[in-house]
Amino acid sequence: MAVDELQAIIQRCQILEEADFKGEDFNLFQVAGQKCLEDGYAAQLLEVVQNEKNKVIIKNMGWNLICPLVRCILMYKQEDDNREHCLKILDLLVQLCNAKELFLGLLEQIEQTSGEQVCKTVMLLLQPLQTVLFKLQNKKAYSVGLSLAVIMNQLTPLPVPYTKQQVQEDKLGLCQCCNAVVDFAKPFVSEVVKNMEKSSDCNDTELKEELLKFCMKSLKYPLLTAQLDQLESSDEHPFRHFATEIIVSALCSEFPTIGSRENLHGPVRCQSWENKEFADIEQKNSAESLACLSYLMFVHYFGIDYFPMVFSPSYLLQCNMAHIEVLLNSNVGFLCSVLLRMEDNSLLHQYLELSNFITVPQNLVKVMTLCPIEHLVGDNNWFTGHHLVSLLDLVLLLPDGAETDLLQNSDRIMASLNLLRYLMIKDGEYDNQTGVWTMLAKIEQNFLKPLRVGLNMSKAHYEAEIKNKKENRRGCSNTVCSVTVSGEKLPAMTTEMQLQVLRSALFTFDLIESVLARVEELIEMKIKAVT
């Protein structure tokens, strides 16, 4: 019987000195204790642990029971008495066992768990682990850092709830577990902040660094992966508490904040790695974490009270451009939020010489044109009504009216015509969500009519040139001439080559005219339908 075997081991070890315990004794105690738990004798095992005579035995051997204890606690139902007995045994082990060995036992148990059991195991062992960490005197900072690293490594493979329904269901318990982890770290953050006010103790500096590593990892996962826009819409979102605590903890621990110029003008400096691949990975992770921190502060105002409000909007824009570039592929709200702080015509031209001010608009165009997610345009006011009209005013316009160089601006004109044609097809005059039908008269006056006049003039000019070239060719041999463009001399061209260029220009005008004709047909159909 399991209980008899355990009692036999206990009686044999009670007469031994602590230094005389052998490896065989540890193994026998573990096997007997595990059998008691598995056979439903948790109450009897609890009596053994509570017995004052067994204090030395439990101190040295008790940590071996962590694995079977956790397995049984997760297996038993909430109302089962055996589960309650197992929880009491776990509490006693935390009080009685050697702190170092128990610490390793708890971490080992967290490392061994997987799948659906990860969050349950972590939440079960967080309180015991926290208690043990406060008992450790040597290498406390290292132990806290190791604990947080092991926990985050176990959580990171789990999928982050994305939709509101997934967040509410929280099937794997990730949302609840993340909040529990940040509460687990809170006392250590408070300890660092309190001690920093008194002295710059080396151990506190190490502890601060370990906590900052945890904050950086947490900003990348789960916060960067989560649907961050939902944080603003609901105070009850489980990641809202997590985000607030992470950011406040980071700032209170002297996190490299957004206001630090050296961290925001370029990539974050990472520790030295001999392997370049490792260095690149760490730099990418650091950049994403800082970008997420800035986004949460300036878009959702998490921890904004801890940020010095002395910087101008243009300076904040300059500092945040690197972060905007990092997040642009997944979130354009950050750029919008920072730009809305700016007044019109307030950005100095010097900023436009910075690389990020060039790459961000380029990446923004890529997102707008290549993004496969259809619903991005759906509920966005910037693509409807007067917001869109203000953008169209910039696009549906000829710089010099009918005298605009159509060949030089052909790509822009074709793109504008195709956009207008698309809007007219997709947005009927009765829906008019984009407002394009409302501004039809303005479009015709500023764009379509000048374009028609310009096309007629340009085609007539180039057709006359072709006629002249042909007549000249009949009267003489294939003449060679030079052409100068923008002050630079191009290679000499024969008459045939010149004719080829002129015909190519006419072909371009025909393309523009064909799309223009289609737009005019759509307008005519609309007018007929109304009348």
Backbone hydrogen bonds, N-H to C=O, Kabsch-Sander energy under -0.5 kcal/mol:
donor,donor_aa,acceptor,acceptor_aa,energy
5,E,1,M,-2.2
6,L,2,A,-2.0
7,Q,3,V,-2.5
8,A,4,D,-2.2
9,I,5,E,-1.9
10,I,6,L,-2.4
11,Q,7,Q,-2.7
12,R,8,A,-1.9
13,C,9,I,-2.0
14,Q,10,I,-1.8
15,I,11,Q,-0.7
16,L,13,C,-1.2
20,D,17,E,-1.5
21,F,18,E,-1.1
26,F,22,K,-1.6
27,N,23,G,-2.0
28,L,24,E,-2.5
29,F,25,D,-2.4
30,Q,26,F,-2.2
31,V,27,N,-2.5
32,A,28,L,-2.5
33,G,29,F,-2.6
34,Q,30,Q,-2.4
35,K,31,V,-2.2
36,C,32,A,-2.0
37,L,33,G,-1.9
38,E,34,Q,-2.5
39,D,35,K,-2.2
40,G,37,L,-0.9
41,Y,36,C,-3.4
45,L,41,Y,-1.9
46,L,42,A,-2.3
47,E,43,A,-1.7
48,V,44,Q,-1.7
49,V,45,L,-2.1
50,Q,46,L,-2.2
51,N,47,E,-1.3
54,N,51,N,-1.5
55,K,52,E,-1.4
58,I,54,N,-2.8
59,K,55,K,-2.2
60,N,56,V,-1.6
61,M,57,I,-2.9
62,G,58,I,-2.0
64,N,61,M,-1.7
65,L,62,G,-2.3
66,I,63,W,-1.5
69,L,65,L,-2.3
70,V,66,I,-2.7
71,R,67,C,-2.1
72,C,68,P,-2.2
73,I,69,L,-2.7
74,L,70,V,-2.2
75,M,71,R,-1.1
76,Y,72,C,-2.9
80,D,77,K,-1.4
84,E,80,D,-1.3
85,H,81,D,-2.3
86,C,82,N,-2.3
87,L,83,R,-2.1
88,K,84,E,-1.8
89,I,85,H,-2.2
90,L,86,C,-2.3
91,D,87,L,-2.0
92,L,88,K,-2.2
93,L,89,I,-2.4
94,V,90,L,-1.8
95,Q,91,D,-1.3
96,L,92,L,-2.5
97,C,93,L,-2.7
98,N,59,K,-2.1
102,L,98,N,-2.6
103,F,99,A,-2.5
104,L,100,K,-1.9
105,G,101,E,-2.1
106,L,102,L,-2.6
107,L,103,F,-2.2
108,E,104,L,-2.3
109,Q,105,G,-1.7
110,I,106,L,-1.9
111,E,107,L,-2.5
112,Q,108,E,-1.7
113,T,109,Q,-0.8
113,T,110,I,-0.5
117,Q,114,S,-1.6
118,V,115,G,-1.4
120,K,116,E,-0.5
121,T,117,Q,-2.7
122,V,118,V,-2.6
123,M,119,C,-2.5
124,L,120,K,-1.7
125,L,121,T,-1.9
126,L,122,V,-1.2
129,L,125,L,-2.4
130,Q,126,L,-2.5
131,T,127,Q,-2.2
132,V,128,P,-2.2
133,L,129,L,-2.2
134,F,130,Q,-1.7
135,K,131,T,-0.8
135,K,132,V,-0.7
136,L,132,V,-1.2
140,K,137,Q,-0.6
143,S,139,K,-2.2
144,V,140,K,-2.6
145,G,141,A,-2.5
146,L,142,Y,-2.6
147,S,143,S,-2.3
148,L,144,V,-2.5
149,A,145,G,-2.4
150,V,146,L,-2.6
151,I,147,S,-2.4
152,M,148,L,-2.6
153,N,149,A,-2.3
154,Q,150,V,-1.6
155,L,151,I,-1.9
156,T,152,M,-2.6
158,L,155,L,-1.9
167,V,163,T,-2.2
168,Q,164,K,-2.4
169,E,165,Q,-2.6
170,D,166,Q,-3.0
173,G,170,D,-1.3
177,C,173,G,-2.4
178,C,174,L,-2.9
179,N,175,C,-1.7
180,A,176,Q,-1.7
181,V,177,C,-2.4
182,V,178,C,-2.1
183,D,179,N,-1.7
184,F,180,A,-1.9
185,A,181,V,-1.6
186,K,182,V,-1.0
188,F,185,A,-0.7
189,V,185,A,-1.8
190,S,186,K,-2.6
191,E,187,P,-1.9
192,V,188,F,-2.1
193,V,189,V,-2.6
194,K,190,S,-2.4
195,N,191,E,-2.4
196,M,192,V,-2.3
197,E,193,V,-1.0
198,K,194,K,-0.5
198,K,195,N,-0.7
199,S,195,N,-3.0
205,T,201,D,-1.9
206,E,202,C,-2.2
207,L,203,N,-2.4
208,K,204,D,-2.6
209,E,205,T,-2.1
210,E,206,E,-2.1
211,L,207,L,-2.3
212,L,208,K,-2.2
213,K,209,E,-1.9
214,F,210,E,-1.7
215,C,211,L,-2.3
216,M,212,L,-2.6
217,K,213,K,-2.4
218,S,214,F,-2.5
219,L,215,C,-2.1
220,K,216,M,-1.5
221,Y,217,K,-3.0
223,L,218,S,-1.6
224,L,219,L,-1.0
226,A,222,P,-1.8
227,Q,161,P,-0.5
228,L,226,A,-1.6
230,Q,227,Q,-1.5
231,L,228,L,-1.5
232,E,228,L,-0.6
232,E,229,D,-0.7
233,S,229,D,-0.8
234,S,230,Q,-1.1
237,H,234,S,-1.1
240,R,237,H,-1.9
241,H,237,H,-0.7
242,F,238,P,-1.0
243,A,239,F,-3.0
244,T,240,R,-2.4
245,E,241,H,-2.5
246,I,242,F,-2.3
247,I,243,A,-2.3
248,V,244,T,-2.6
249,S,245,E,-2.6
250,A,246,I,-2.4
251,L,247,I,-2.8
252,C,248,V,-2.8
253,S,249,S,-1.5
254,E,251,L,-1.5
255,F,250,A,-2.0
257,T,255,F,-1.4
260,S,257,T,-1.8
261,R,259,G,-0.9
263,N,260,S,-1.0
264,L,260,S,-0.8
264,L,261,R,-0.9
265,H,261,R,-1.4
276,K,274,E,-0.7
279,A,275,N,-1.8
280,D,276,K,-2.6
281,I,277,E,-2.1
282,E,278,F,-2.5
283,Q,279,A,-2.3
284,K,280,D,-2.3
285,N,281,I,-2.4
286,S,282,E,-2.6
287,A,283,Q,-2.3
288,E,284,K,-2.2
289,S,285,N,-2.2
290,L,286,S,-2.5
291,A,287,A,-2.1
292,C,288,E,-2.2
293,L,289,S,-2.2
294,S,290,L,-2.4
295,Y,291,A,-2.4
296,L,292,C,-2.6
297,M,293,L,-2.0
298,F,294,S,-2.9
299,V,295,Y,-2.2
300,H,295,Y,-0.9
302,F,296,L,-2.5
304,I,301,Y,-1.2
306,Y,303,G,-1.6
307,F,304,I,-1.4
310,V,308,P,-1.5
311,F,308,P,-0.5
316,L,312,S,-2.3
317,L,313,P,-2.4
318,Q,314,S,-2.3
319,C,315,Y,-2.7
320,N,316,L,-2.3
321,M,317,L,-1.1
321,M,318,Q,-0.5
324,I,320,N,-2.9
325,E,321,M,-2.3
326,V,322,A,-1.4
327,L,323,H,-2.1
328,L,324,I,-1.4
330,S,327,L,-1.9
331,N,327,L,-2.7
336,C,332,V,-1.8
337,S,333,G,-2.5
338,V,334,F,-2.1
339,L,335,L,-2.4
340,L,336,C,-2.0
341,R,337,S,-0.5
341,R,338,V,-0.8
342,M,339,L,-1.7
346,S,343,E,-1.4
348,L,346,S,-0.6
351,Y,348,L,-1.3
352,L,349,H,-0.8
353,E,350,Q,-1.5
354,L,351,Y,-1.9
357,F,354,L,-0.8
358,I,354,L,-0.5
358,I,355,S,-1.4
359,T,355,S,-2.5
360,V,356,N,-2.3
362,Q,358,I,-1.3
363,N,359,T,-2.8
364,L,360,V,-2.5
365,V,361,P,-2.1
366,K,362,Q,-1.6
367,V,363,N,-2.4
368,M,364,L,-2.4
369,T,365,V,-2.1
370,L,366,K,-2.8
371,C,367,V,-1.8
374,E,372,P,-0.8
376,L,373,I,-1.1
377,V,374,E,-1.1
379,D,375,H,-0.7
380,N,377,V,-1.0
381,N,379,D,-0.7
383,F,380,N,-1.8
384,T,381,N,-1.5
385,G,433,Q,-1.9
387,H,384,T,-0.9
388,L,384,T,-1.2
389,V,385,G,-2.2
390,S,386,H,-1.9
391,L,387,H,-1.0
392,L,388,L,-2.8
393,D,389,V,-2.1
394,L,390,S,-0.5
394,L,391,L,-0.8
395,V,391,L,-0.9
396,L,392,L,-3.3
397,L,395,V,-2.0
398,L,446,N,-1.0
401,G,398,L,-1.6
403,E,400,D,-1.4
404,T,401,G,-1.7
406,L,404,T,-1.2
409,N,405,D,-1.7
410,S,407,L,-1.0
413,I,409,N,-2.5
414,M,410,S,-2.7
415,A,411,D,-2.1
416,S,412,R,-2.2
417,L,413,I,-2.6
418,N,414,M,-2.4
419,L,415,A,-2.1
420,L,416,S,-2.4
421,R,417,L,-2.7
422,Y,418,N,-2.4
423,L,419,L,-2.5
424,M,420,L,-2.1
425,I,421,R,-1.9
426,K,422,Y,-2.9
427,D,423,L,-2.5
428,G,426,K,-0.7
432,N,428,G,-3.0
439,M,435,G,-1.3
440,L,437,W,-1.1
443,I,439,M,-2.2
444,E,440,L,-2.7
445,Q,441,A,-2.2
446,N,442,K,-2.6
447,F,443,I,-2.1
448,L,443,I,-1.8
449,K,444,E,-2.7
451,L,447,F,-1.9
452,R,448,L,-2.4
453,V,449,K,-2.4
454,G,450,P,-2.9
455,L,451,L,-2.7
456,N,452,R,-2.2
457,M,453,V,-2.4
458,S,454,G,-2.8
459,K,455,L,-2.9
460,A,456,N,-2.2
461,H,457,M,-2.3
462,Y,458,S,-2.5
463,E,459,K,-2.7
464,A,460,A,-2.0
465,E,461,H,-2.0
466,I,462,Y,-2.3
467,K,463,E,-2.3
468,N,464,A,-2.5
469,K,465,E,-2.5
470,K,466,I,-2.4
471,E,467,K,-2.3
472,N,468,N,-2.6
473,R,469,K,-2.0
474,R,470,K,-1.4
475,G,471,E,-1.3
476,C,472,N,-1.1
479,T,477,S,-1.4
481,C,493,M,-2.7
483,V,490,L,-0.5
485,V,488,E,-2.8
488,E,485,V,-2.3
490,L,483,V,-3.2
493,M,481,C,-3.5
495,T,479,T,-1.0
498,Q,494,T,-2.2
499,L,495,T,-2.4
500,Q,496,E,-1.9
501,V,497,M,-2.0
502,L,498,Q,-2.3
503,R,499,L,-2.5
504,S,500,Q,-2.0
505,A,501,V,-1.9
506,L,502,L,-2.0
507,F,503,R,-2.3
508,T,504,S,-1.9
509,F,505,A,-2.2
510,D,506,L,-2.2
511,L,507,F,-2.0
512,I,508,T,-2.2
513,E,509,F,-2.5
514,S,510,D,-2.2
515,V,511,L,-1.7
516,L,512,I,-2.4
517,A,513,E,-2.5
518,R,514,S,-1.5
519,V,515,V,-2.1
520,E,516,L,-2.4
521,E,517,A,-2.0
522,L,518,R,-2.0
523,I,519,V,-2.1
524,E,520,E,-2.3
525,M,521,E,-2.7
526,K,522,L,-1.9
527,I,523,I,-2.3
528,K,524,E,-2.5
529,A,525,M,-2.2
530,V,526,K,-2.0
531,T,527,I,-2.4
